[in-house]
Amino acid sequence: MRALRYLGVNDVAFTEVDKPTVPPGHVLVEVAAAGICQTDVHVRASTVQMLPSGVVLGHEIAGHVAESAADVVNFGVGDLVVVYPVWSCGVCRQCIAGRENACLSTGGRMLPAPTPGVSVDGGIAEFVTVPASALVPADGLDPAFAAVLTDAAIVPYHSIRAAEDLLRPGSCAVVIGIGGLGQFAVELLRALTGATVIALDVKDSALEGVRDKVDHTFRSDGPGVIEAVLEVAGGHGADLVLDLVGSSATLTLSASVVAPYGAIRVPGLSDGVFEFETSQLSTSLPWGASITRPYSGTRQDLHDLVALARTGRISANLKRYSFDEALHALDDLESGKINGRAVVMMK
């Protein structure tokens, strides 16, 4: 079969590979749609090897069950499924508590559990083998939309749910970075909370795309942005700041607009550095404020998102490409031509 693979530094290409076999506990998925995100762009552009040579790319996967191992009983041939991207052990104390994204028995202290398209073969291919425990039923959804729920939606959803006690009516949430994840963050905050929502980005076009879905938009690099955010946040700052960029500049901005006892969540991976101070006279954070580095989401989060998607209360700006155009999709995303999410359609 054909697959888009990472072959080494700056080398991503289509190659022929063997169709995967189906070991016990696994399912063979015929891929219908696979998302492409900035992680894939960074991997291809990096001057150091970031993935195992030969791994098939694609960590946002939706498809139909084509074959199951004999011990798999919960899925039938033809079922539309999405793939939870954290292939955890399922038995450690974190997994048992429903925190599969913090699995103690796979990955390591600084590394996550196996992830399709990153550490094991992913879904920009005709077929992919997946642990049955990683499948979530998605019947009734558009496969392209279903695919992006597994990363572009689950990342902001997990952070928002983790801060839901802060997002009561009258609260304020700031989203920094209105790309594919940021657009979902805005949709989710609107659908799930009563918070005032402020969108920040360096691109006017990105802000224009969500202007009718948020309460305020500001250029994150504009003069007076901190004062403007604080003013519309009641003077005290935002209860949640969701930094989907993660640069040094956005980390500083996040700390400058977060409220006392507010939360900064930073899924963004732009090599930012944040200085944490504890001085009585000068500090980077107000009292009680927290900053965390969340990873992906839980399997329950993905189930929740599929259920929410079925209600029609969330949507996504998708640009679809054919399988043959997957490299073109990477080029478009890298050059900033996509304001939303790129999805490769297999047929």
Buried (B, 14 or more C-beta within 10 A) or exposed (E): BBBBBBEEBEEBEBEEBEEBEBEEEBBBBBBBBBBBBBBBBBBBBEEEEBBEEEBBBBBBBBBBBBBBBEEBEEBEEEBBBBBBBBBBBBEBEBBEEEBBBBBBBBBEEEEBBBBBBBBBBBBBBBBBBBBBBBBBBBEEBBBBBBBBBBBBBBBBBBBBBBBEEBBEEEBBBBBBBBBBBBBBBBBBBBEBBEBBBBBBBBBEEBBEBBEEBBEBBBBBEEEEBBEBBBEBBEEBBBBBBBBBBBBBBBBBBBBBBBBEEBBBBBBBBBEBEBEEEEEEEEEBBBEEBEBEEBBBBBBBBBBBBBEBBEEEEBEBBBBEBEBEBBBEBBEBBBEEEBBBBBBBBBE
